[in-house]
């Protein structure tokens, strides 16, 4: 039963693990700039986010969506940047708002990361790598 669930959702599980790696990269860069510079929080968010998406494209294209190669690399990069541009805008606006209402920066970062994860998975699967499979995530 558990193995069946894992097999059915293998792509999403792989995406989530890679997301953990990307998030670690993002958090490390965010923390570096947030703690060691006087930059605005949304700028620190942007630096962290860009670092994470570079890692994300390489790992997701290679591992998560390797069967989703119905479009060429150039098209995938443009689409990936579009999805991540939307996600970055959402994340920067949300983290600024959550900071404005007094939420701890790191709790805000965690909440924003969860929302962006869902946006990215759907965007990658349906628009960037165009995965057409039968019933698996």
C-alpha positions as CSV (number, residue, x, y, z in Angstrom):
1,X,0.0,0.0,0.0
2,X,2.7,2.5,1.0
3,X,4.9,1.5,-1.9
4,X,2.0,2.0,-4.3
5,X,1.4,5.5,-2.9
6,X,5.1,6.3,-3.3
7,X,5.2,4.9,-6.8
8,X,2.1,6.9,-7.8
9,X,3.5,10.1,-6.4
10,X,7.2,9.5,-7.1
11,X,7.4,12.7,-9.3
12,X,6.0,14.9,-6.5
13,X,8.2,13.3,-3.9
14,X,11.3,13.9,-6.0
15,X,10.1,17.5,-6.6
16,X,9.7,17.9,-2.8
17,X,13.1,16.5,-2.0
18,X,14.7,18.8,-4.7
19,X,12.6,21.6,-3.3
20,X,14.2,20.9,0.1
21,X,17.6,21.3,-1.4
22,X,16.6,24.5,-3.3
23,X,15.0,25.8,-0.1
24,X,18.2,25.2,1.8
25,X,20.2,27.1,-0.8
26,X,17.5,29.9,-0.7
27,X,17.5,30.1,3.1
28,X,21.3,30.2,3.3
29,X,21.6,33.0,0.8
30,X,18.6,34.8,2.4
31,X,20.1,34.5,5.9
32,X,23.5,35.7,4.7
33,X,22.1,38.9,3.3
34,X,19.4,39.4,6.0
35,X,21.9,39.0,8.8
36,X,25.1,40.6,7.3
37,X,23.7,43.5,5.2
38,X,21.4,46.4,5.6
39,X,19.4,45.4,2.5
40,X,15.6,45.5,2.6
41,X,14.0,42.1,3.4
42,X,12.5,41.8,-0.1
43,X,15.9,42.2,-1.7
44,X,17.3,39.5,0.6
45,X,14.4,37.4,-0.5
46,X,15.2,38.0,-4.2
47,X,18.8,37.0,-3.8
48,X,17.9,33.8,-2.0
49,X,15.1,33.0,-4.5
50,X,17.4,33.4,-7.6
51,X,20.0,31.1,-6.0
52,X,17.3,28.5,-5.4
53,X,15.8,28.6,-8.9
54,X,19.2,28.0,-10.6
55,X,19.5,24.9,-8.5
56,X,15.9,24.0,-9.1
57,X,16.0,24.2,-12.9
58,X,19.1,21.9,-13.1
59,X,17.8,19.3,-10.7
60,X,14.1,19.3,-11.8
61,X,15.0,19.1,-15.5
62,X,17.5,16.3,-14.8
63,X,15.6,14.3,-12.2
64,X,11.9,15.2,-11.6
65,X,10.7,16.0,-15.1
66,X,13.2,14.1,-17.2
67,X,10.3,12.6,-19.2
68,X,8.8,16.0,-19.8
69,X,11.0,16.9,-22.6
70,X,8.4,17.7,-25.2
71,X,9.8,21.2,-25.6
72,X,13.3,22.3,-26.3
73,X,15.8,23.6,-23.7
74,X,15.4,27.2,-24.8
75,X,11.6,27.1,-24.5
76,X,11.9,25.3,-21.1
77,X,14.3,28.0,-19.8
78,X,12.0,30.8,-20.9
79,X,8.9,29.1,-19.4
80,X,10.8,28.3,-16.2
81,X,11.8,31.9,-15.8
82,X,8.3,33.0,-16.4
83,X,6.8,30.7,-13.8
84,X,9.6,31.6,-11.3
85,X,9.2,35.3,-12.1
86,X,5.5,35.0,-11.1
87,X,6.5,33.0,-8.0
88,X,9.2,35.5,-7.1
89,X,6.8,38.4,-7.3
90,X,4.3,36.6,-5.2
91,X,7.0,35.6,-2.6
92,X,8.4,39.1,-2.4
93,X,5.0,40.8,-2.0
94,X,3.9,38.2,0.5
95,X,7.0,38.3,2.7
96,X,6.9,42.1,2.7
97,X,3.3,42.1,3.8
98,X,3.9,39.4,6.4
99,X,6.8,41.4,7.8
100,X,4.7,44.5,7.7
101,X,2.0,42.9,9.9
102,X,4.7,41.8,12.4
103,X,5.3,38.2,11.6
104,X,8.8,36.9,12.3
105,X,10.9,37.0,9.1
106,X,11.7,33.3,9.3
107,X,8.1,32.2,9.9
108,X,7.1,34.4,7.0
109,X,9.7,32.8,4.9
110,X,8.4,29.3,5.7
111,X,4.8,30.2,4.8
112,X,5.8,31.9,1.6
113,X,8.0,28.9,0.6
114,X,5.0,26.5,0.9
115,X,2.8,28.6,-1.3
116,X,5.5,29.1,-3.9
117,X,6.1,25.3,-3.9
118,X,2.6,24.6,-5.0
119,X,2.7,27.3,-7.7
120,X,6.0,26.0,-9.1
121,X,5.0,22.3,-9.1
122,X,1.8,23.0,-11.1
123,X,3.7,25.4,-13.4
124,X,6.6,23.1,-14.0
125,X,4.4,20.0,-14.7
126,X,1.8,21.7,-17.0
127,X,3.8,24.5,-18.6
128,X,7.6,24.3,-18.3
129,X,8.3,20.6,-18.9
130,X,4.9,19.6,-20.2
131,X,4.6,16.2,-18.6
132,X,1.9,14.1,-20.1
133,X,1.6,10.9,-18.2
134,X,-1.2,8.6,-17.0
135,X,-2.2,9.4,-13.5
136,X,1.1,9.9,-11.7
137,X,2.2,13.1,-10.2
